[in-house]
Amino acid sequence: MGYRLGVDVGGTFTDLLLFNVETGAFWRHKTPSTPHDSSEGILTGVTAICAAAAIEPSAIDYFLHGTTVATNAVLEGKGARVGLVTTEGYRHVMQIARSYVPGGLAAWIIWPKPTPLAALEDTVTIKGRINAKGQELRPLDESDVREQLGFLKSQGVEAITVSLINAYASGAHEARVGVIAAEILPGVPISLSHEVLPEMQEYERTLTTVANAAVRPVVGKYVSNLRAKLADAGMAGKLSLLRSDGGLMSALKAEEHPVNILMSGPAGGVTGALWVGRNAGIRNILTLDVGGTSTDVALIENLEPRRQRTTEVGHLSVRASALDVKTVGAGGGSIAYVPELTKALRVGPQSAGAVPGPVAYGKGGELPTVTDANVVLGYLPENLLGGSFKLDREGAKKAVQTIADALGIDLMAAARGIIDIVNENMFGALRMISVQQGYDPRHFALMGFGGAGPLHVNAVARLMGSWPAISPVSPGVLCALGDATTRMRTETARSFSRLASQTQAEDLIAILDEMAAQTRADLISDGVHEAEITSEFEIDVRYSGQAFEVPLTITADVLRADGVAGVLKRFDEEHHRLFTFNMDTPHEIVNLRAVALGKALDLPAVELPAGDGDPSDAKMRDHTLWMDGREQAAVIYDRAKLRAGDVIPGPAIVIEMDSTTLIESGCTATVDRVGNILINLA
């Protein structure tokens, strides 16, 4: 009997989901996170969930993990001290950067330029030069290389980046510098740009490789520590980490190329939504992942999530594939306040976090939050988790009353105002990944998950016109479910940079086949059977002279059948969808990418017993809540007792171990065969 364990470490809770691969049965567990050492919280959760499933940790075949350790290292400035080796004349590549400045008019006056991850005093140049065709113009001066690396050693750098001009065309010089660096700085991790990102544009390539080097010691220490503690607990299963693009990579590869796991955390929710969509027969989904501090949103079309070629963490934007996830500061802990100057209600992005948390949690919080407003309105019942967790409704009322007094309105109107504003913030984020990308949200279902997603999904679906609003099975641990159900993935890239009119399909196919062989070998080395590997290709195309490209996914068969002309036709269609116009200029093929994928896991969802449409057996008690400007009678249901086909008229509340689902008045919810709650207008 095989088991897969998905583990997602968040700021407040560590979520675990254990899957029996043969039966589809699963167990879930939430345990407080331990920020000082995430592995402590993980081990606590592993022990608890194995006990619940009556198995030993040794029975777990795969440990699949989404983590924010790399993200936090960047955001908190706790990355390693990086020494940068570049070509003579390019010492200031990180300082010059790009001229783009975020913000509106005159933003350059007030925008604090981020400190480069590799300081100028830790940057050295070496003699030797490769041209843009990969030919050696000047040989490498190895005595100079040794002298410069000796200087970096005296500086006390903790990681080395080697990024030489035109290394994407030939990595020969970089490889030799890497060998010498390993001699002079033994034990110091070395990142070579032609291995991390073999694409043109020296700043992006250098920045991405420096970011990789900065988080390597942190990620390496974390992974080795976790691996050792799991082994001590008796778990011999394979450890894999979730990539930013929603695939899995081995722990060893994650230690070498941690730049690919910078957005590992948010990716888990999207991959979990894919699993739910496949089992529920829903192919177009907008995701709404609401946590305590922020909300992550993404778009899935035809069961394919949108990906982007950049990963953004704070001010850092690196060239690494990631799911197109947008984040706003709107969550259950977002603080409501009324500025003295405007006297207009504001919500977030400041958050009460886990400590002290919302007032209703009774842990010392004093400022009104979104969670407090939900408690005041009756959307979050006082008794949760079967009465084991009680919310302080009176404390929440006092906190929200401060908002009501500042605005000169009654308590319930103030509480509902807080909820309306946070819903509008979520609505704005969803518009960014749908309407502003050329998609009609009315053609998508809206799936709410995370601790607070199912509380808000019904209201936000009204704003979006996206139906049904879905509360999936185990919404609070869906990120861990995504970790457990996704598949291995790796990719490689190569710059091409040639006009399409001068390119034949055979030219592209020859390079793509070579790259496919490389990526397949990578997965085979990670233990994936060759017969289970499939390959996909991406081609970046732009109009000649443009400063950005549009990535297109394609197969070798389609390329052979339709030729380059077929690729250009698809590019024109996608460009028009994104920007509403096309240009009458030549096309340029910029980059090629090969993606290797492991076997898609056909993990079944457990089907519920069929009901007769009447949810009475799941009724816990009658309830009163405030909605549509008045008090209304509602019913609270226990999700564990609902059956397939049960129909729940709103207003109603469905509670479970890890989340609470709100069904609004004027709406009706239906339980599907695998336990998802589908909410539609009545």
Secondary structure, DSSP 8 states (H G I E B T S, - for coil): --EEEEEEE-SSEEEEEEEETTT--EEEEEEE--TT-HHHHHHHHHHHHHHHHT--GGGEEEEEEE--HHHHHHHTT----EEEEEETT-TTHHHH--S---SSTTHHHH------SS-GGGEEEES-EE-TTS-EEE---HHHHHHHHHHHHHHT-SEEEE--TTTTT--HHHHHHHHHHHHHSTTS-EEEHHHH---S-HHHHHHHHHHHHHHHHHHHHHHHHHHHHHHHTT--SEEEEE-TTS-EEEHHHHHH-GGGGTTHHHHHHHHHHHHHHHHHT---EEEEEE-SS-EEEEEEETTEE-EES-EEETTEEES--EE--EEES-STTEEEE--TTT---EEEEEE-TTTT--GGGTSS--S-BHHHHHHHHTSS-SEEGGGTEE--HHHHHHHHHHHHHHHTS-HHHHHHHHHHHHHHHHHHHHHHHTGGGT--GGGSEEEEESSSHHHHHHHHHHHHT--SEEE-SSGGGHHHHHHHH--BEEEEEEEEEEEGGG--HHHHHHHHHHHHHHHHHHHHHTT--GGG-EEEEEEEEEETT-S--EEEEE-HHHHHHHHHHHHHHHHHHHHHHHHS---SS-EEEEEEEEEEE------------B--S--GGGEEEEEEEEETTEEEEEEEEEGGG--BT-EEESSEEEE-SS-EEEE-TTEEEEE-TTS-EEEEE-
